[in-house]
Amino acid sequence: MSPDEPRQAARAQRLRLAVERDGPRCVWCGRAFAPLVPPTRDHLVPRARGGPSWLENEVPACRRCNSERGHRGVVEWLEECERRGWRPDEAAVVRALDALDRAIAERGGQRRARAYVAAQRRRLERRRAGPAAYGG
Ligand SMILES: [Zn+2]
């Protein structure tokens, strides 16, 4: 067994659990997963922004969305999806961010990820409160 195998098995397991939790389609574009559209793990808090490799930080996304989003913030990318006429699963994203926030509170550490999650949740709340919540 190569040293990477346990880690690969853990990643595959998290992907299965994320699909079970959020459904068999891309949370961003809504495409159903199929042999030609395999699920991937998209990190809500990008790893480059300190996001942990936890189930709570991962949502199932198609490869295209995962790679096109890059390091864009959750809300910025949600809005880009909507501009493209897709119907992203905002409820699944909000649930995952809430769960991630709780997981960080329980496990401690993750200072950068914690700040990122807090900022994204504030933006989501403002978005859901409607345009009146912006500016005025
Ligand atoms: Zn997608």
Residues whose N, C-alpha, C, O or C-beta is under 5 A from the ligand:
A	BS01	ZN	C26 W28 C29 G30 C62 C65
